[in-house]
């Protein structure tokens, strides 16, 4: 694995995750109360023995850069690194990344400066746990030019994914990015399900690729197309040996507010589909050295409460409470994600808030929240109700948004006391 370079794609503007991506890139979006999405692929790489990792990004990359630089530091006796490669003007190109393939094309010179036998390309906004060693070993054993990690999915899921067809030797013979018509879906349907679920009759690309370096260069420089899924992979199938590696574990594309919301709440289940902690392979993140959470007279049912929080006389049900969360007396929080705060307020800060007539960072007393996402550093006053009782699907208000029926209170937002959303 020392001869493999990992390349994590940071994605574009992340418009489907707005407003969570209003001030940060997709890989920097918090998840699970204390982690960020970028921690998933980086941790998977480290546990797979891959410690030379590039992260390509261009939108709102400051917080992502800060997180990576303070979290992933390898010792002086290792050649390991996690390095941000932001879009830059060069003699060859003055443009920003136009897509996933264009991003890699623009950074080929830097990428090839690190000698490697294979290039592992990953997405920065997927939730899964995978040991890439078996994937890479299968790629090498087959003598493949390109390998793609795939998983079985149902017909309902297929139109939002890249669906492919495989022959008896595991070689990919057909590929369609997000097939929509019945004819396309019927053509790509398997005769029988490869896994335990009989409804999973389609093989979907997970957006995880292995390329031989010379093949990657040839495919990218021989085309002016911008996207791997839409352009490069379908073209490669007809030019080189492209094989599939089947993955049967949990995998979720955190690409929308709804998928982000449901993936977080699923972490509170008694047997969650994804577990952040594994004794032999924990998910790494920034070490903050916060004190343990203080709880006074609280009732918590199916919840995750992260360190540094202070919660009094509150009821919490099926919710994720992030770091440094302050929740006042009499609050009721259900089916919600509270991301917490980046800082603790001092006594002077609290006095200044009172003088200015604004709520403290956190959630004020006797507030009710159900079916919402509260982004970091939000200031929610007393006796606020955030429940979307009218069932609104899409809306925008003062410091909040409703996406697919989920209320999202923006980062640093102020919600005055008595507000009803």
N, C-alpha and C positions, 0 to 999 in steps of 0.2 A: 504493500500500500504506500510505501515511501515514494514510489514512482508515479503516483497518481496526483494530479492537481484538481482541487475542487473549485467550481465556479458557480456562485450563487447569484441568480438574477433578481435584482431588487424590484423589478416591475416599473410600470409607468406611474401616472398620476393617482391611480387607485380611486377613480371616481365612484366605483360601486361601493367602496368602503367609506366614502365621505359621509359625515364630517370627521370620522376618526383619522382620516388622512389629510385634514385641513392644514395641520402644522407638522406632520411627520410623514415619512415614507411608509409604504405597506409593511416592510419587514420590521419597522420600529413600533408597530401597533402592539400595545400590551395585551397579554393573554394569560389566563390562569391566575390572575391576581398579582403576580410578581415577575413574570417572564415577558419576553418580547418574541414575536414570531421568528425573528432571525435566529434566536437561540436554538430552534428545532433543527434546521439543517446543519448548523455549525456543530452542535452536540453530536448529531448522527455521524458527521465526518470524523470528529475526534475519537469517538468510540469505535469507529471502523479503521482506525490507524491512519487516517488522512489528516495531516496537519499543515498542509500548504493550501490555503483557501483564499480566493479572491471574491469580493462582493461588488457587483456592478450596480450602481444607482445613479440617479440624477435629480429626482424630485425631493425637496424637503429633507435632504440627507444629513443635516447637522446633528439631530438627536441620534440618528443611527450611527453616525461616525463616533460620536461621544460614547455611546454605549459599547461599541466594539472596541474602541481604543482603551477603555477602562476595564473591560471584562476579560478579553482574550489576549493574554500576554504569555508567550512561551519563553523558556529560559535561554540563557546565552549558549548553552551546549546543544541546542536543537535548531534545526533549520526551519522550524514551523513558524507560520505567520497567518494572520487574518488581515487582509489588506483591502481597503476600500478603493475601487476604481470608478471615480465619478466621470461623467461625460466631460470632455475637454476639447478645446479647439486645437487642431494640429495642422501641419502643412497639408495633410491628406483630406481633412474634413473639418468644417466649421460648424457642423450640425450637431444637435442633440441626438441621443439614441432614438431611432425611428421604430424600433421593435426589438424583440429578444435577440434575433439573429444579427441585426445591425449593431446592437450593443457589443456582442462578442466580436464581430468583424472589426469594429473600431479599436478594440483592445487586443487584437491578435499579437501585436508586436510585444506588448508587456507579457502576455500570456506565454508566448513561445520563448521568452527569455528565461523562463523556469523550465528546465528540461523535464519532460514527463513521458511516460509510456502511454498513459491514457488521460483524457480530460473528462471529469465527471461534472455534468451540468445539472444544477438543481434550481428549484423555485424557492423564493424567500417567503412565501405566504401559504405554505401547506402544513398541516398538522398530522404527523405520523412518526413512528419510530421504526427505523430500518438499519440493519447492518449491511453496509454496501459491499462488504467483502465477498459474500456469496454471489452477488450481482456481478462484480468485477471478475471473479474467478470463472463464472460461466461465460462471460464475454470473451475472456482469454482462451478458454478451452475450445470454444466454437471457432476461434479465429475470425470473429465478427469485425466488421468495419464500424458499425454503429449498433448499440443495444438500447432498448427502451424498456423501462419498468412499466408493467401494465397490471391492471386488476380487473376482475369481473364486476360488471355493473348491470343494472336493470334497464329495460327499455325506457322507463321514465327518466333515468339519469343520463342516458346516452346523448340526447340532443345538446347537452351543455358541455360535452367532453370530446376529445379526439378519439374516435373509434377505429380500431384496426382489425385486420383479418390475418390469421397465422396459418402456415401450412404444418404438416406433420413433423417437420424438423425444427419448428419454432421460428422459422423465418417469416418476416412480415411481408405479405404480398399485396396488401391494399390498406389504404388509410384515408379517413375522411374526417376533417376537423368540424365538429359540431353538426352532424347530419340532422336534417330537419324533415325531409320527406319520408313517407312510408316506404317508398322504393329504395332509398338509400339505407334505411334501417333494416329492411328485409334482406338486402344484399349482404350486410355485415353481420347478420345474426348467426350465432353458433347453433349447431345441431343439438348440442346438449350442454348444460352448465358445467364448467370445469370445477366448481367448488360445491359447497354444501347447499347453497341457496339455489333452488331450481329456477328462480326468476332472473338470475344473473346470467344472461345469454349474450352479453356483449363484452368485448375486451377494450378497456379504456386506457389511454396513455396517462401516466401520472406526472408527466412533465419532468421526468428524471431520465437523463441520457448519458451514455458513455460513448465517446468518440475516440478513435485513433487520431492523434494530432494531425497527421498529414491528410487524413480524410476530412477532418474539420476544416482545414485550410482550403482544400480543394472545393468543397461544397460551398463555403462562404464566399470565396473569391471568384468562383465560377458563376455566381448569381448576384443580382442586385436586390433580391427579395429581402424582406425585413423580419419575418417571423418564423420561428422554428416549426411550430405546430401547423401553420397554414401553408408554408412554402418549402422550407428546407427538408423536413422529414418526408413529405410526399414525393419530393424530387429525389431524395436519397434512395427510396425504395426501388426505384427503377435504374439506379446507377451502381449501387454498392450493396454489400451484404448487411441487411438490417434485421436484427433478431429481437425477440421479446423475452423478457424475464418476468415471470408471473409472481406477484406479491399478494399474499392472502390476509394481510393484517389490516388494521384500521388506517384509513387515509381520508383526510378531508381538505378540500380546497377552500381556504378562508378568503373568499373573493367578494362576498356580499355582507351587508349588515345582518341579514337573516342567518347566514351560515356561521358568521362570527358569534352571534348571540347564542345559537343552539349548541355550537361546539363548546362554548364556555359553560353553559348550564349543564351540559352532559357530564362535565367534570365532577359535579356534585352527586352523581348517582352512586348507589351502593357498590355497583361494579362498573365504574366508568370505562367507556370504550378506549380512552387514552389515559395513561397514568404518567404524570410528570416525573414521579420518582420511581426509580428502579435501582436496587442496591448496587448492581454492577454497572449501571449506565444511567446516572442521573442526567437530567437536562440542566445544563449550566446556564448561569445568568450572572448579572452584576452582584457582587457581595456588598451588602449595604450596612451590615453590623447594627441592625435595629434591635431594640428591646422587644421582648415578647408582647403579644397583644393583651391589653387589660380589658376584662369583661366584668361588668357589674349587673347582676340580676337580669341576665339575658336568656332568651329562649331561642336556640338555633337548631333548625331542622334541615338537614341536607345542605350544609353550607361550607364554604371555604373562606376562612378568615386569615389574612396574611399579617405578618409581623408589623410592629410599630403602630398598631391601631388602638383606639380607645372607644369603647362602645358601652353605653349605659342604658339599662332598662328598655332594651329593644327586642323586637321579635324579627327574626330573620329566617326566611324559608326559601330553599332552593336558589341560593344566590352566591355570587363570588364577590368577596369584599377584599379589595386590594390593599397594598401597603399604605401605612400612615392614614388610614381612614378614621375620621372622627364622626361618630354617629350619636346624636343627642337622645335624651330620654324620651320615651314614648313613641319612638319611630317603629314603623312596620314596613319591612322591605321583603318583597317576594319576587321570584322569577326575574331577578335583576343582576346587573353587573355594575359594581361600584369600583372604579379603578383606583381610588385613593388620591394620594398627593405626592409631589416631588420634594416637598419640604415640610417641616414642622413650623407652626406659627409660634412666635415668642409672646410673652406677656405684653410687650410693647406693640406687637402686631395686632393683638386682640384689642388693645385700647384704641389704636388707630382705626381699626374697623368700626368700633362703636362710635367714634367721633365722626366718621364719614357716613355712618348709617348703612354699611354693607354687611352681609353675613360673613361669618368666619368660614375658612376653607373647611368643607365637610358638609354634613347634613344636619340641619337644625332640629330642634325638639318637635315631637308630635307630627312629624312628616310621614306621609304614606307614599311608597314607591312600589309599583308593580308593572312588570314587563318593560323595563327601561335599561338603558346603558348610560351611566354617569361617568363622563370622561374625567381625566385627572384635573385636580386643582379647582374643581367646580365649587361654587359657594351657593348653597341652597339654604334658604331661610327657614324659619319656624312655620309649622302648620301649612306646609306646602303639600299639594296632592298631585302626583305624577302617575296617572293610571290609564290615560287614554280611554276613559269609560265610553266615549262616543264611538270608538272603533275606527278612527280615522286611519287611512292607509298611508297617505303621503301628505306632508304639510311642512311648513317652515314658520317658526315663530321667533320671538326675541330670545336668542341664545339657546334655542333648541330646534330639533328637526324630528320629523316622524318619517321613518322609512320602513315600508312593509309592515306597518302597524306597531313598530317598536319606537318608543320615544328615545332620542339620543340627545342628552345634554352635552353641549360642546365643551372642549377643554377651556379652562379658565372662565367659564360662564358664570354669571350671577343671576340667580333666580330669587326674586324678593319674597319675603314672608307672605303667606296667604295666597300665593299663586296656585292656580289650578290648571293643569295641562291634561 
